[in-house]
Amino acid sequence: MLIVISAEKCIENEEFQLKPILDAGLEILHIRKPMVSFEVLKNWLENVAPEYRCKMVLHQHHELAREFGLKGIHLPEYFRTNLKENVDDYITSFQQEKFTVSTSVHQKEMLSETLNFDYCFLSPVFNSISKTGYSGKKFQVNNIQQQVIALGGIDSEKISATRKMGFSGAAVLGAVWQQENPIKSFIKIKQHYESVFK
């Protein structure tokens, strides 16, 4: 599973910059924009061609997943924690409608609390590209049955390491959006991913 996470802030014409990445074979795009309002995100999604929406997973404003027929929703760690005893009902309500539901953890020990999710991000695996001072912990997940996706400091050169560490896939952010040519960077990452995971 190769996942690209959107830039945190809106980029001018971002919806149109995403098209060639999706056309190049990206299967899952996580839309993570924590500072964006419901209306701004709704307008953003309206600019996305309908054929791409089924590849998108929302980190915020989950109700828009239903309105736009997206792939799924993602519960950031703070959101999952705030749901407390209601978390299972929240997950089930979306899974029953065939949405994927994923989440994030930052400690390997927390993975045991995420068994109801379709997959889980574990970060930071390597030193972050997009966040200064976010040091990698080089997690090993070889004996874990659930789908755990490596996040944090992933670029094309580290894809093979994530496989050896036991991850089911990788999620990238800075290795795409902080590069001069995001499309070219994604294609290079995808080629490395396919040589290792497929």
ABEGO torsion letter per residue (X at the ends): XBBBBBBABBBBGAAAAAAAAAAAGBABBBBBBAABBAAAAAAAAAABBAAAAAABBBABGAAAAAAAGBABBBBBAAAAAAAEAAAAAAAAAAAAAGBBBBBBBABAAAAAAAAABABBBBOBABBBAABBGBBBAGBBAAABABBBBBBEGBBAAAAAAAAAAGBAEBBBBAAAAABABAAAAAAAAAAAAAAAAX
